Amino acid sequence: MVIKSRLRINGPLLSISCFSLFLLCLILVGSQSPSVIKINAAVLSFFTSFYDTSLKSAAIAISTFGHKSVFVKVVIAYTLILALLRRWDAVAYVSTLTWPIFWTCQFLKENFTSLRPDWALIAHMGLKASYSFPSRHVAAFTVIGLAMITLANKKLKMPLTIVFALSLAALAWARLYLTAHWLTDIAGALFLAAAWSHLVIKYCKPSEPIPTAVYPIVICLWGVFAGQYLSNHFSGEMYAYTPFIQVAQHSDAQCFN
């Protein structure tokens, strides 16, 4: 009985731990902790030290797979396919897993705009600064990946896990290389997604996997949506994402003032 009770509380405790780490990232960034700023600035300075146009193009292409418009289309397409299969339990599961994370990231992005030092804020799309905590790209990609992995059969789970893990690492690299986020933004996104996903997976995941044929369809649609966005916005993205070289110039001087 003791073992069973311990196993039962592991779910909430793990989620609480991940959410606490997310809040810690938020507090550290919001409080403008000098050590945290210096670490983040050092990471961005490292990426800007080997800036290259071809790498920038690759980073923009990879980053597109986590863009909000692509996320919305993929989730809608995924749930529509599940609805056509009359897997209403899977529709509810995917919706519960994905949309709350998306809107939480959107809320944070829109309502916290002045918690970073002025010199460390990210110039993007002609705007002076963007808060961008946590990384919506990373959080959205994480929950979509988990929604697909957890509904797969046993044979597909391992290949999907490997593919999504490598893709997530590439996406995190792309966001850092474009200086679109701090390292704490990436970490906060992963902790937030992990906290919510673990609860939803533990208590809401359908027991029956979805048909294997769904996966190539959804992945192909994902590629199509990302390709459409990239073809329409590539030149604008190349112009907008300019490495914030001032980070390298100001990090040592400003961190401990």
LUMVEX-738344 format. One record per residue: x, y negated, z negated of N, C-alpha, C in turn; residue in one letter; residue number from 0. Coordinates in Angstrom, 1 decimal, padded with zeros to 4 digits. Atoms other than C-alpha are relative to their C-alpha. Example, Ala and Ser with C-alpha at 12.3 -4.5 7.8 and 13.67 -1.06 7.14 Angstrom:
<recs>
REC       nX       nY       nZ      caX      caY      caZ       cX       cY       cZ   r     k
REC    000.9    001.2    000.0    012.3    004.5   -007.8    000.9   -001.2    000.0   A     0
REC   -000.9    001.1    000.0    013.7    001.1   -007.1   -000.8   -001.1   -000.8   S     1
</recs>
This chain:
<recs>
REC       nX       nY       nZ      caX      caY      caZ       cX       cY       cZ   r     k
REC    000.8    001.2    000.0    000.0    000.0    000.0    000.9   -001.3    000.0   M     0
REC   -000.9    001.2    000.1    002.9   -002.4   -000.8    000.6   -000.2    001.4   V     1
REC   -000.6    000.1   -001.3    004.5   -001.7    002.6   -001.0   -000.6    000.9   I     2
REC    001.0    000.5   -000.9    001.2   -002.3    004.4   -000.3   -001.5   -000.3   K     3
REC    000.3    001.4    000.3    000.6   -005.6    002.6    001.1   -000.9    000.4   S     4
REC   -001.1    000.8   -000.5    004.1   -006.8    003.4   -000.1   -000.1    001.5   R     5
REC    000.1    000.0   -001.4    003.6   -005.9    007.0   -001.1   -001.0    000.5   L     6
REC    001.2    000.8   -000.4    000.3   -007.8    007.1    000.4   -001.5   -000.1   R     7
REC   -000.3    001.4    000.2    001.9   -011.1    005.8    001.2   -000.4    000.9   I     8
REC   -001.1    000.3   -000.8    004.8   -010.9    008.2   -000.4   -001.0    001.2   N     9
REC    000.5    000.9   -001.1    002.7   -012.5    011.0   -000.1   -001.4   -000.4   G    10
REC    000.1    001.3    000.5    001.7   -015.6    009.1    001.3   -000.6   -000.4   P    11
REC   -001.3    000.5    000.6    005.1   -016.0    007.4    000.9   -000.3    001.2   L    12
REC   -000.9    000.3   -001.1    007.0   -015.8    010.7   -000.5   -001.3    000.7   L    13
REC    000.5    001.2   -000.7    004.7   -018.4    012.3    000.2   -001.2   -000.8   S    14
REC   -000.3    001.2    000.8    005.0   -020.7    009.3    001.4   -000.4    000.0   I    15
REC   -001.5    000.3   -000.1    008.8   -020.4    009.4    000.3   -000.7    001.3   S    16
REC   -000.3    000.6   -001.3    008.9   -021.2    013.1   -000.6   -001.5    000.0   C    17
REC    000.6    001.4    000.0    006.5   -024.2    012.6    000.8   -000.9   -000.9   F    18
REC   -000.8    000.8    000.9    008.6   -025.4    009.7    001.3   -000.5    000.7   S    19
REC   -001.2    000.4   -000.7    011.7   -025.4    011.9   -000.4   -001.0    001.1   L    20
REC    000.4    001.0   -001.0    009.7   -027.3    014.6   -000.2   -001.4   -000.7   F    21
REC    000.1    001.2    000.8    008.8   -029.9    011.9    001.3   -000.6   -000.4   L    22
REC   -001.3    000.5    000.3    012.4   -030.1    010.9    000.7   -000.7    001.1   L    23
REC   -000.6    000.7   -001.2    013.5   -030.9    014.4   -000.7   -001.3    000.2   C    24
REC    000.7    001.3   -000.2    010.8   -033.6    014.6    000.5   -001.0   -001.0   L    25
REC   -000.5    000.9    001.0    011.9   -035.1    011.3    001.4   -000.5    000.2   I    26
REC   -001.4    000.3   -000.3    015.6   -035.0    012.2    000.1   -001.0    001.1   L    27
REC    000.0    001.0   -001.1    014.9   -036.8    015.5   -000.6   -001.3   -000.4   V    28
REC    000.7    001.2    000.4    012.4   -039.2    014.1    000.7   -000.8   -001.0   G    29
REC   -000.7    000.8    001.1    014.6   -040.2    011.1    001.3   -000.5    000.6   S    30
REC   -001.3    000.5   -000.6    017.5   -040.9    013.5    001.2    000.4   -000.8   Q    31
REC   -001.2   -000.5    000.8    019.9   -038.8    011.5    001.2   -000.1    000.9   S    32
REC   -001.2    000.2   -000.8    023.4   -039.8    012.6    000.6    001.3    000.5   P    33
REC   -000.6   -001.3   -000.4    024.7   -036.2    012.7   -000.8    000.6    001.1   S    34
REC    000.8   -000.6   -001.1    021.8   -035.0    014.8    000.1   -000.8    001.3   V    35
REC   -000.1    000.9   -001.2    022.1   -038.0    017.2    001.4    000.3    000.6   I    36
REC   -001.3   -000.2   -000.5    025.8   -037.3    017.5    000.1    001.4    000.7   K    37
REC    000.0   -001.3   -000.6    025.3   -033.6    018.3   -000.8    000.0    001.3   I    38
REC    000.8    000.2   -001.3    022.6   -034.4    020.9    000.7   -000.8    001.0   N    39
REC   -000.7    000.8   -000.9    024.7   -037.1    022.4    001.2    000.8    000.6   A    40
REC   -001.2   -000.8   -000.5    027.7   -034.7    022.7   -000.5    001.0    001.0   A    41
REC    000.5   -001.0   -001.0    025.6   -032.1    024.5   -000.3   -000.7    001.3   V    42
REC    000.3    000.7   -001.2    024.3   -034.7    027.0    001.2   -000.5    000.7   L    43
REC   -001.3    000.5   -000.6    027.8   -036.1    027.5    000.7    001.2    000.7   S    44
REC   -000.6   -001.2   -000.6    029.0   -032.6    028.2   -000.6    000.3    001.4   F    45
REC    000.7   -000.3   -001.3    026.4   -032.1    031.0    000.3   -001.1    001.0   F    46
REC   -000.3    001.1   -000.9    027.0   -035.6    032.5    001.5    000.0    000.4   T    47
REC   -001.5    000.0   -000.4    030.8   -034.9    032.6    000.2    000.8    001.2   S    48
REC   -000.2   -000.7   -001.3    030.4   -032.5    035.5   -001.2   -000.1    000.9   F    49
REC    001.1    000.3   -000.8    027.6   -034.2    037.3    000.3    000.3    001.5   Y    50
REC   -000.2   -000.3   -001.4    027.1   -033.0    040.9   -001.4    000.0    000.7   D    51
REC    001.3    000.2   -000.6    024.4   -033.7    043.4   -000.7    001.4    000.3   T    52
REC    000.6   -001.3   -000.3    023.9   -030.0    044.4   -000.6    000.6   -001.3   S    53
REC    000.5   -000.5    001.2    023.6   -029.0    040.8   -001.3   -000.7   -000.5   L    54
REC    001.2    000.8    000.4    021.1   -031.8    040.2   -001.2    000.5    000.8   K    55
REC    001.1   -000.6   -000.9    019.0   -030.5    043.2   -000.5    001.3   -000.6   S    56
REC    000.4   -001.3    000.5    019.0   -027.0    041.7   -000.7   -000.2   -001.3   A    57
REC    000.7    000.3    001.3    018.1   -028.4    038.2   -001.4   -000.5    000.2   A    58
REC    001.3    000.5   -000.3    015.2   -030.3    039.7   -001.0    001.1    000.5   I    59
REC    000.8   -001.1   -000.5    014.0   -027.2    041.6   -000.5    000.9   -001.1   A    60
REC    000.3   -000.8    001.1    014.2   -025.1    038.5   -001.0   -000.6   -001.0   I    61
REC    000.9    000.8    001.0    012.5   -027.8    036.3   -001.4    000.0    000.5   S    62
REC    001.4    000.0   -000.6    009.5   -027.8    038.7   -000.9    001.1   -000.5   T    63
REC    000.8   -001.2    000.5    008.4   -024.4    037.4   -000.6   -000.2   -001.3   F    64
REC    000.6    000.4    001.3    007.6   -026.0    034.0   -000.8   -001.3    000.0   G    65
REC    000.7    001.3   -000.1    006.0   -029.2    035.3   -001.5    000.2   -000.4   H    66
REC    001.4   -000.1    000.5    002.6   -030.0    033.8   -001.0    000.4    001.1   K    67
REC    001.0   -000.3   -001.1    000.7   -029.9    037.2    000.1    001.4    000.4   S    68
REC   -000.2   -001.4   -000.3    002.2   -026.6    038.0   -000.5    000.9   -001.1   V    69
REC    000.5   -000.7    001.2    001.4   -025.3    034.5   -001.5    000.2    000.1   F    70
REC    001.4    000.0   -000.1   -002.2   -026.3    034.9   -000.5    000.9    001.1   V    71
REC    000.4   -000.8   -001.1   -002.6   -024.6    038.3    000.2    001.5   -000.3   K    72
REC   -000.3   -001.4    000.2   -000.9   -021.4    037.2   -000.9    000.6   -001.0   V    73
REC    000.9   -000.5    001.1   -003.0   -021.0    034.0   -001.4    000.1    000.6   V    74
REC    001.3   -000.1   -000.6   -006.2   -021.7    036.0   -000.1    001.1    000.9   I    75
REC    000.0   -001.1   -000.9   -005.3   -019.3    038.7    000.1    001.4   -000.7   A    76
REC   -000.1   -001.3    000.7   -004.3   -016.6    036.2   -001.3    000.3   -000.7   Y    77
REC    001.2   -000.3    000.7   -007.5   -016.9    034.2   -001.2    000.3    001.0   T    78
REC    001.0   -000.3   -001.0   -009.6   -017.0    037.4    000.1    001.5    000.5   L    79
REC   -000.3   -001.4   -000.4   -008.0   -013.7    038.5   -000.5    001.0   -001.0   I    80
REC    000.5   -000.8    001.1   -008.7   -012.2    035.1   -001.5    000.0   -000.1   L    81
REC    001.5    000.0    000.0   -012.3   -013.4    035.3   -000.6    000.8    001.1   A    82
REC    000.5   -000.8   -001.1   -012.8   -011.8    038.7    000.1    001.5   -000.4   L    83
REC   -000.1   -001.4    000.4   -011.6   -008.6    037.1   -000.9    000.3   -001.2   L    84
REC    000.9   -000.1    001.1   -014.1   -009.2    034.3    000.7    000.4   -001.3   R    85
REC   -000.8   -000.2    001.2   -011.4   -009.1    031.7   -000.2   -001.3   -000.9   R    86
REC    000.3    001.2    000.8   -013.1   -011.7    029.5    000.9   -000.1   -001.3   W    87
REC   -000.8    000.0    001.2   -011.0   -010.7    026.5    001.4   -000.6    000.4   D    88
REC   -001.3    000.6   -000.4   -007.8   -011.5    028.5   -000.1   -001.5    000.3   A    89
REC    000.3    001.4   -000.3   -009.3   -014.8    029.7    000.1   -000.8   -001.3   V    90
REC    000.0    000.7    001.3   -009.9   -015.9    026.1    001.4    000.0   -000.6   A    91
REC   -001.3   -000.1    000.5   -006.5   -014.7    025.1    001.0   -000.9    000.6   Y    92
REC   -001.0    000.9   -000.7   -004.5   -016.5    027.8   -000.4   -001.5   -000.3   V    93
REC    000.4    001.4    000.2   -006.6   -019.7    027.3    000.5   -000.4   -001.4   S    94
REC   -000.3    000.3    001.4   -006.0   -019.6    023.5    001.5   -000.1   -000.2   T    95
REC   -001.4    000.0    000.1   -002.3   -018.9    024.0    000.7   -001.3    000.6   L    96
REC   -000.7    001.1   -000.8   -001.5   -021.7    026.5   -000.5   -001.4   -000.2   T    97
REC    000.5    001.4    000.0   -003.8   -024.7    026.3    000.3   -000.8   -001.3   W    98
REC   -000.3    000.8    001.2   -003.3   -025.7    022.6    001.5   -000.5    000.0   P    99
REC   -001.4    000.4   -000.1    000.5   -025.8    023.2    000.2   -001.2    001.0   I   100
REC   -000.1    001.0   -001.0    000.1   -027.9    026.3   -000.5   -001.3   -000.5   F   101
REC    000.6    001.3    000.5   -002.2   -030.5    024.6    000.8   -000.5   -001.2   W   102
REC   -000.8    000.5    001.1    000.0   -030.6    021.5    001.2   -000.8    000.5   T   103
REC   -001.2    000.7   -000.6    003.1   -031.5    023.6   -000.5   -001.3    000.6   C   104
REC    000.5    001.2   -000.6    001.0   -034.0    025.5   -000.3   -001.1   -001.0   Q   105
REC    000.3    000.9    001.1   -000.2   -035.6    022.3    001.3   -000.7   -000.6   F   106
REC   -001.2    000.5    000.5    003.3   -035.9    020.9    000.7   -000.9    000.9   L   107
REC   -000.7    000.8   -001.0    004.7   -037.3    024.1   -000.6   -001.4    000.1   K   108
REC    000.7    001.3   -000.2    002.0   -040.0    024.3    000.0   -000.9   -001.2   E   109
REC    000.2    000.7    001.2    001.9   -041.0    020.7    001.3   -000.3   -000.8   N   110
REC   -001.2    000.2    000.7    005.5   -041.0    019.5    001.0   -000.6    001.0   F   111
REC   -000.8    000.6   -001.1    007.5   -043.5    021.7    001.1   -000.8   -000.5   T   112
REC   -001.0    000.9    000.4    009.9   -045.3    019.5    000.9    000.6   -001.2   S   113
REC   -000.7   -000.6    001.1    011.6   -042.8    017.2    001.5    000.3    000.3   L   114
REC   -001.4   -000.2   -000.3    014.9   -042.5    019.1    000.7   -001.4    000.0   R   115
REC   -000.8    001.3   -000.1    017.7   -045.2    019.0   -000.2   -000.5    001.5   P   116
REC    000.2    000.6   -001.3    017.3   -047.6    022.0    001.0    000.6    001.0   D   117
REC   -001.0   -000.4   -000.9    020.6   -046.5    023.5   -000.1    001.5    000.4   W   118
REC    000.1   -001.5   -000.3    019.7   -042.8    023.4   -001.3    000.4    000.7   A   119
REC    001.3   -000.3   -000.7    016.2   -043.1    025.0    000.2    000.3    001.4   L   120
REC   -000.2   -000.5   -001.3    015.7   -041.5    028.3   -000.7   -000.8    001.1   I   121
REC    000.6    000.8   -001.1    015.2   -043.7    031.4   -000.5    001.0    001.0   A   122
REC    000.6   -000.9   -001.0    012.8   -042.0    033.8   -001.1   -000.7    000.7   H   123
REC    001.1    000.5   -000.8    010.5   -043.0    036.6   -000.2   -001.5   -000.1   M   124
REC    000.1    001.4    000.1    011.3   -046.7    036.1   -000.4   -000.5   -001.4   G   125
REC    000.4    000.4    001.3    010.1   -046.6    032.5    001.3   -000.2   -000.9   L   126
REC   -001.2    000.3    000.8    012.4   -047.9    029.8    000.4    001.2   -000.8   K   127
REC   -000.3   -001.1    000.9    012.1   -044.8    027.6   -001.1    001.0   -000.1   A   128
REC    001.0   -001.0    000.3    010.3   -041.6    026.9    000.4    000.8   -001.2   S   129
REC   -000.3   -000.7    001.3    010.1   -039.8    023.6    000.3    001.5    000.3   Y   130
REC   -000.2   -001.3   -000.5    009.6   -036.3    025.2    000.4    001.0   -001.1   S   131
REC   -000.2   -001.0    001.0    009.6   -034.3    022.0   -001.3    000.7   -000.3   F   132
REC   -001.0   -000.9   -000.4    009.2   -031.4    022.2    000.0    000.1    001.6   P   133
REC   -000.1   -000.1   -001.5    010.1   -030.3    025.8   -001.3    000.7    000.4   S   134
REC    001.2   -000.6   -000.5    006.7   -029.7    027.4    000.3    001.1    001.1   R   135
REC   -000.4   -000.9   -001.0    008.4   -027.9    030.3    000.3    001.4   -000.6   H   136
REC   -000.4   -001.3    000.6    010.0   -025.3    028.0   -001.1    000.6   -000.8   V   137
REC    001.1   -000.5    000.8    007.0   -024.9    025.7   -001.0    000.7    000.9   A   138
REC    001.0   -000.5   -001.0    004.6   -024.4    028.7    000.5    001.3    000.6   A   139
REC   -000.6   -001.1   -000.6    006.9   -022.0    030.4    000.0    001.2   -000.9   F   140
REC    000.0   -001.0    001.0    007.3   -020.0    027.2   -001.3    000.7   -000.2   T   141
REC    001.3   -000.6    000.3    003.6   -019.5    026.5   -000.6    000.7    001.3   V   142
REC    000.4   -000.7   -001.2    002.9   -018.6    030.2    000.7    001.4    000.1   I   143
REC   -000.8   -001.3    000.0    005.7   -016.0    030.1   -000.5    001.0   -001.0   G   144
REC    000.5   -001.0    001.1    004.4   -014.5    026.8   -001.4    000.5    000.4   L   145
REC    001.3   -000.5   -000.4    000.9   -014.4    028.2    000.0    001.1    001.0   A   146
REC   -000.2   -001.1   -001.0    002.1   -012.3    031.1    000.6    001.2   -000.5   M   147
REC   -000.7   -001.2    000.6    004.5   -010.1    029.2   -000.9    000.8   -000.9   I   148
REC    000.8   -000.7    001.0    002.1   -009.2    026.4   -001.2    000.7    000.6   T   149
REC    001.1   -000.7   -000.6   -000.6   -008.2    028.8    000.4    001.1    001.0   L   150
REC   -000.6   -001.0   -000.9    001.7   -006.0    030.9    000.0    001.4   -000.6   A   151
REC   -000.2   -001.4    000.5    001.9   -002.2    030.7    001.4    000.2   -000.4   N   152
REC   -001.3   -000.3    000.6    004.9   -000.5    029.1    001.1   -000.1    001.0   K   153
REC   -001.1    000.0   -001.0    006.8   -000.1    032.4    000.4   -001.4    000.5   K   154
REC   -000.3    001.3   -000.5    006.5   -003.7    033.3    000.6   -001.0   -001.1   L   155
REC   -000.3    001.0    001.1    007.2   -005.3    029.9    001.5   -000.3    000.0   K   156
REC   -001.5    000.3    000.1    011.0   -004.9    029.9    000.5   -000.8    001.2   M   157
REC   -000.5    000.9   -001.1    011.6   -006.2    033.5   -000.6   -001.4   -000.1   P   158
REC    000.6    001.3    000.1    009.2   -009.1    032.9    000.7   -000.8   -001.1   L   159
REC   -000.7    000.7    001.1    010.9   -009.9    029.6    001.4   -000.5    000.4   T   160
REC   -001.3    000.4   -000.4    014.3   -010.0    031.2   -000.1   -001.2    001.0   I   161
REC    000.2    001.0   -001.0    013.1   -012.1    034.2   -000.3   -001.4   -000.7   V   162
REC    000.5    001.2    000.7    011.3   -014.6    031.9    001.1   -000.6   -000.9   F   163
REC   -001.1    000.5    000.9    014.2   -014.8    029.4    001.1   -000.8    000.8   A   164
REC   -001.0    000.7   -000.9    016.7   -015.7    032.2   -000.6   -001.2    000.6   L   165
REC    000.7    001.2   -000.5    014.2   -018.1    033.7   -000.1   -001.1   -001.0   S   166
REC    000.2    001.0    001.1    013.6   -019.8    030.4    001.4   -000.6   -000.3   L   167
REC   -001.4    000.6    000.2    017.4   -020.2    029.9    000.4   -000.9    001.1   A   168
REC   -000.3    000.9   -001.1    017.7   -021.7    033.3   -000.8   -001.3   -000.1   A   169
REC    000.8    001.2    000.1    014.9   -024.1    032.7    000.5   -000.9   -001.1   L   170
REC   -000.6    000.8    001.0    016.4   -025.2    029.4    001.3   -000.7    000.5   A   171
REC   -001.2    000.6   -000.6    019.7   -025.8    031.2   -000.4   -001.1    000.9   W   172
REC    000.4    001.1   -001.0    017.9   -027.8    033.9   -000.4   -001.3   -000.7   A   173
REC    000.5    001.2    000.7    016.2   -030.1    031.4    001.2   -000.7   -000.7   R   174
REC   -001.2    000.6    000.6    019.5   -030.7    029.6    000.9   -000.7    001.0   L   175
REC   -000.8    000.5   -001.1    021.4   -031.2    032.8   -000.5   -001.3    000.6   Y   176
REC    000.7    001.2   -000.5    018.9   -033.8    034.0    000.0   -001.1   -001.1   L   177
REC    000.0    000.9    001.2    019.3   -035.5    030.6   -001.5   -000.4   -000.3   T   178
REC    001.4    000.3    000.2    015.5   -035.3    030.4   -000.4    000.3   -001.4   A   179
REC    000.2   -000.4    001.4    015.7   -033.9    026.8    001.2    000.1   -000.8   H   180
REC   -001.0   -000.4    001.0    017.8   -033.6    023.8    000.0    001.5   -000.3   W   181
REC    000.0   -001.4    000.4    018.9   -030.2    022.5   -001.1    000.3   -001.0   L   182
REC    001.1   -000.2    001.0    016.5   -030.7    019.6   -001.4    000.0    000.6   T   183
REC    001.3   -000.1   -000.7    013.6   -031.2    022.1   -000.2    001.4    000.5   D   184
REC    000.1   -001.3   -000.4    014.4   -027.8    023.5   -000.3    001.0   -001.1   I   185
REC    000.2   -000.8    001.2    014.7   -026.2    020.1   -001.4   -000.1   -000.6   A   186
REC    001.3    000.2    000.5    011.5   -027.8    018.9   -001.1    000.6    000.8   G   187
REC    001.0   -000.6   -000.8    009.6   -026.6    021.9   -000.1    001.5   -000.2   A   188
REC   -000.1   -001.4    000.2    010.8   -023.0    021.4   -000.6    000.4   -001.4   L   189
REC    000.5   -000.3    001.3    009.9   -023.1    017.7   -001.5   -000.2    000.0   F   190
REC    001.5    000.3    000.0    006.4   -024.6    018.3   -000.7    001.1    000.8   L   191
REC    000.6   -001.1   -000.8    005.7   -022.0    021.1    000.0    001.3   -000.8   A   192
REC   -000.1   -001.2    000.7    006.9   -019.2    018.9   -001.0    000.1   -001.1   A   193
REC    000.9    000.0    001.1    004.9   -020.2    015.9   -001.5    000.3    000.4   A   194
REC    001.4   -000.2   -000.4    001.6   -020.4    017.8   -000.2    001.3    000.7   W   195
REC    000.1   -001.2   -000.8    002.3   -017.5    020.1   -000.1    001.3   -000.9   S   196
REC   -000.1   -001.2    000.9    003.1   -015.1    017.3   -001.4    000.3   -000.7   H   197
REC    001.4   -000.2    000.6   -000.3   -015.7    015.6   -001.0    000.5    001.0   L   198
REC    001.0   -000.3   -001.0   -002.3   -015.5    018.8    000.3    001.5    000.5   V   199
REC   -000.3   -001.4   -000.4   -000.5   -012.3    019.9   -000.4    001.0   -001.0   I   200
REC    000.3   -000.9    001.1   -000.9   -010.7    016.5   -001.5    000.3   -000.2   K   201
REC    001.4   -000.1    000.4   -004.6   -011.4    016.1   -000.9    000.0    001.2   Y   202
REC    000.9    000.2   -001.1   -006.0   -012.0    019.6    000.3    000.9    001.2   C   203
REC   -000.4   -000.7   -001.2   -004.1   -009.8    022.1   -000.9    001.2    000.3   K   204
REC    000.8   -001.1   -000.4   -006.3   -007.4    024.0    000.8    001.3   -000.1   P   205
REC   -000.8   -001.3    000.1   -005.3   -003.7    023.5    000.2    000.6    001.4   S   206
REC   -000.2   -000.6   -001.4   -005.7   -002.8    027.2    000.7   -000.9    000.9   E   207
REC   -000.8    000.9   -000.9   -003.1   -004.1    029.7   -000.8   -000.3    001.2   P   208
REC    000.7    000.4   -001.3   -004.2   -005.8    032.9    000.7    000.7    001.2   I   209
REC   -000.6   -000.7   -001.1   -003.6   -004.2    036.3    001.3   -000.6    000.5   P   210
REC   -001.3    000.4   -000.5   -000.1   -004.3    037.7    000.0   -000.9    001.2   T   211
REC    000.1    000.8   -001.2   -001.2   -005.8    040.9   -000.2   -001.5   -000.2   A   212
REC    000.2    001.4    000.4   -002.1   -009.1    039.1    001.3   -000.8    000.0   V   213
REC   -001.3    000.7    000.2    001.6   -009.9    038.5    000.6   -000.6    001.2   Y   214
REC   -000.5    000.6   -001.2    002.9   -010.3    042.0   -000.8   -001.1    000.6   P   215
REC    000.9    001.1   -000.5   -000.1   -012.4    042.9    000.2   -001.3   -000.8   I   216
REC   -000.2    001.2    000.9    000.3   -014.8    039.9    001.4   -000.6    000.2   V   217
REC   -001.4    000.5   -000.2    004.1   -015.0    040.4    000.2   -000.7    001.3   I   218
REC   -000.1    000.7   -001.3    003.7   -015.8    044.1   -000.7   -001.3    000.0   C   219
REC    000.7    001.2    000.1    001.1   -018.4    043.3    000.8   -001.1   -000.7   L   220
REC   -000.8    000.9    000.7    003.4   -019.9    040.8    001.1   -000.6    000.9   W   221
REC   -001.0    000.5   -000.9    006.1   -020.2    043.4   -000.5   -000.9    001.0   G   222
REC    000.6    000.8   -001.0    003.7   -021.7    045.9   -000.3   -001.4   -000.7   V   223
REC    000.3    001.2    000.6    002.5   -024.3    043.4    001.3   -000.9   -000.3   F   224
REC   -001.3    000.7    000.2    006.1   -025.2    042.4    000.6   -000.5    001.3   A   225
REC   -000.5    000.5   -001.3    007.1   -025.4    046.0   -000.7   -001.2    000.6   G   226
REC    000.8    001.1   -000.5    004.2   -027.7    046.9    000.4   -001.3   -000.8   Q   227
REC   -000.4    001.2    000.8    005.1   -030.1    044.0    001.4   -000.5    000.4   Y   228
REC   -001.4    000.4   -000.3    008.8   -030.0    044.9    000.1   -000.7    001.4   L   229
REC   -000.1    000.5   -001.3    008.2   -030.7    048.6   -000.6   -001.5    000.0   S   230
REC    000.6    001.3    000.1    006.0   -033.7    047.7    000.7   -001.0   -000.8   N   231
REC   -000.6    000.9    000.9    008.2   -035.2    045.0    001.5    000.1   -000.1   H   232
REC   -001.4   -000.2    000.1    011.7   -034.1    045.6    000.9   -001.3    000.0   F   233
REC   -000.8    001.2   -000.1    013.1   -037.4    046.7   -000.2   -000.9   -001.2   S   234
REC    000.3    000.8    001.1    011.3   -039.2    043.9    000.7    000.5   -001.3   G   235
REC   -000.7   -000.7    001.2    012.7   -036.7    041.3    001.5   -000.3    000.1   E   236
REC   -001.4    000.2   -000.1    016.2   -037.1    042.7    000.4   -001.4   -000.4   M   237
REC   -000.2    001.4    000.4    015.9   -040.9    042.2   -000.2   -000.2   -001.5   Y   238
REC    000.4    000.3    001.4    014.2   -040.7    038.8    001.0    000.6   -001.0   A   239
REC   -000.9   -000.6    001.0    016.5   -038.3    037.0    001.4   -000.4    000.3   Y   240
REC   -001.4    000.5   -000.1    019.7   -040.2    036.7    000.6    000.2   -001.4   T   241
REC   -000.6   -000.3    001.3    022.0   -038.9    034.0    000.3   -001.3   -000.8   P   242
REC   -000.1    001.2    000.8    022.0   -041.4    031.2    001.5   -000.1   -000.6   F   243
REC   -001.4    000.0    000.3    025.8   -042.1    031.2    000.3   -000.8   -001.3   I   244
REC   -000.2    000.8    001.2    025.4   -044.6    028.4    000.1    000.8   -001.3   Q   245
REC   -000.1   -000.9    001.2    025.0   -041.7    026.0    001.5    000.2   -000.3   V   246
REC   -001.4   -000.3    000.2    028.7   -040.9    026.5    000.7   -001.2   -000.5   A   247
REC   -000.7    001.2    000.3    029.7   -044.5    026.1   -000.4   -000.5   -001.5   Q   248
REC    000.5    000.6    001.3    027.6   -045.2    022.9    000.0    001.0   -001.1   H   249
REC    000.2   -001.0    001.1    027.5   -041.9    021.0    001.0   -000.2   -001.1   S   250
REC   -000.9    000.1    001.1    030.7   -042.4    019.0   -000.1   -001.3   -000.7   D   251
REC    000.0    001.3    000.6    030.2   -046.1    018.5   -001.3   -000.2   -000.9   A   252
REC    001.3    000.3    000.6    026.5   -046.0    017.4   -000.4    001.0   -001.1   Q   253
REC    000.5   -001.0    000.9    026.1   -042.8    015.5    000.1   -000.3   -001.5   C   254
REC   -000.2    000.2    001.4    027.5   -043.9    012.2   -000.1   -001.5   -000.4   F   255
REC    000.2    001.4    000.4    026.6   -047.6    012.2   -001.1   -000.1   -001.0   N   256
</recs>
